[in-house]
């Protein structure tokens, strides 16, 4: 699916810190999509952004699927940036052949090798202006930052009751940053 020039692109989270679900949304005219993403895919610190109410999520929050790989590109001739999102496809574990391992048979090197390919993942291609993508990056970083505070020693999230800090040899760290 391609949205050739998005009118709106945003990221957001629903739920309490530590149990949030993250989404990426885009809209072009009356077509809109929502994709389930990981916190790390939402964004990193990139500076000040627009007020969060301008880039909030819109209902419905019914994702098409969970994102796997995200890629970004730039089409100079169109002066647009591309965000390509590929569906996360989990391969099913194949049952091992139950053979008697005590019998050694010579391998037939001329036999065709079966390729183990899973289903082809869906893809969404979102074309946006540079300004829209910069705003998405800034807003995504702000959304990710709203979670639990990080331990100043190990960087792990701190629950309200504190956490056992591995950098402090397991001594309890308070909920301070």
C-alpha positions in Angstrom: 0.0 0.0 0.0 1.3 3.4 -0.9 0.2 6.8 0.5 1.8 9.0 -2.2 1.7 12.3 -0.2 0.5 12.0 3.4 -1.6 14.8 4.8 -0.7 13.7 8.4 1.8 11.4 9.9 2.2 10.8 13.7 3.2 8.4 16.4 1.7 7.9 19.8 1.3 5.6 22.8 -1.7 4.3 24.7 -1.5 2.9 28.3 0.5 3.5 31.5 4.3 3.8 31.4 5.9 0.4 31.4 2.8 -1.1 29.7 2.3 1.2 26.8 1.4 0.2 23.2 3.0 2.3 20.5 1.4 3.2 17.1 2.4 5.0 13.9 -0.4 6.6 11.9 -0.6 8.2 8.5 -3.5 9.7 6.5 -3.9 10.7 2.9 -7.3 12.2 2.1 -9.8 9.7 3.5 -7.3 6.8 3.6 -5.6 6.2 6.9 -3.5 3.5 8.3 -2.3 2.5 11.8 0.7 0.3 12.4 1.7 -1.2 15.7 5.4 -0.4 16.5 7.9 -0.8 19.2 9.0 2.1 21.4 12.5 2.0 19.9 10.9 2.5 16.4 9.0 5.6 17.5 12.0 7.9 17.7 15.1 9.2 19.4 15.8 12.6 20.8 15.9 15.1 17.9 15.1 18.5 19.5 12.0 20.5 20.1 8.8 19.7 18.2 5.3 20.9 17.8 2.8 20.8 20.6 1.7 17.1 21.1 -2.0 17.8 20.7 -1.3 18.6 17.0 0.2 15.2 16.5 -2.0 13.0 18.7 -3.4 9.7 17.5 -6.8 9.6 15.8 -9.3 6.9 16.3 -9.7 4.1 15.3 -6.6 2.5 16.8 -6.9 -0.7 14.9 -3.5 -1.6 13.5 -3.1 -3.4 10.2 -0.2 -5.4 11.7 3.0 -5.1 13.8 6.0 -3.4 12.1 9.2 -5.2 11.6 11.7 -3.3 9.6 11.5 0.5 9.0 13.5 2.1 6.2 13.8 5.7 5.3 14.7 7.3 2.0 14.6 10.5 0.0 13.5 11.1 -3.5 15.3 14.3 -4.6 13.3 14.7 -7.8 10.0 14.8 -5.7 11.6 16.5 -2.7 9.8 13.9 -0.5 10.9 11.5 2.1 9.9 7.8 2.1 9.1 5.8 5.2 8.8 2.1 4.2 7.3 -0.1 6.9 7.6 -3.9 6.6 5.3 -6.2 8.5 6.9 -8.4 11.2 6.4 -12.0 10.0 7.3 -14.6 12.6 8.3 -17.9 11.1 6.7 -21.0 12.6 9.1 -23.6 14.0 9.2 -26.6 11.8 8.9 -30.0 13.5 12.1 -31.9 13.2 12.1 -35.1 11.2 12.0 -38.0 13.6 14.7 -40.3 12.2 16.8 -43.0 13.7 20.1 -41.2 14.3 22.0 -44.4 14.6 21.7 -45.0 10.8 24.2 -43.0 8.8 23.1 -42.6 5.2 25.3 -40.8 2.7 24.0 -37.4 1.7 22.9 -37.0 -1.9 24.6 -33.8 -2.9 22.8 -33.6 -6.2 19.3 -33.6 -4.5 17.5 -30.2 -4.7 17.7 -28.2 -1.5 14.3 -27.0 -0.3 14.2 -23.3 0.4 12.6 -22.4 3.7 10.9 -19.2 3.0 8.0 -17.9 5.0 5.1 -15.8 3.9 5.9 -12.5 2.1 5.5 -9.6 4.6 3.1 -6.7 3.7 4.7 -3.3 3.2 3.4 0.3 3.5 5.2 3.1 1.8 4.5 6.6 3.2 5.7 9.7 1.2 6.0 12.8 3.3 7.7 16.2 3.2 10.9 16.7 5.1 9.1 19.0 7.5 6.5 16.3 8.3 9.2 13.7 8.9 11.2 16.0 11.1 8.1 16.7 13.1 7.4 13.0 13.3 10.9 12.3 14.6 10.6 15.1 17.3 7.2 14.0 18.4 8.1 10.3 18.5 11.1 11.2 20.7 8.7 13.1 23.0 6.3 10.2 23.2 9.0 7.7 24.0 10.4 10.1 26.7 7.0 10.1 28.5 7.7 6.6 29.9 9.3 5.5 33.1 12.4 7.5 34.3 15.7 5.9 33.5 18.3 4.9 36.1 21.3 7.3 36.0 23.7 4.4 36.4 22.5 1.6 34.2 19.9 3.3 31.9 17.2 0.7 32.7 13.7 1.9 33.4 12.8 2.5 37.1 9.4 1.3 38.4 7.6 3.4 41.0 9.0 1.1 43.7 12.5 1.4 42.4 14.7 -1.2 40.8 17.7 -3.4 41.4 20.5 -1.7 39.6 23.1 -4.1 38.0 25.6 -1.2 37.8 25.3 -0.8 41.6 25.8 -4.5 42.2 22.1 -5.0 42.9 21.7 -2.2 45.4 18.2 -0.7 45.2 18.1 2.6 43.3 15.3 5.1 44.1 12.9 6.3 41.4 15.1 9.4 40.9 16.7 10.0 37.5 
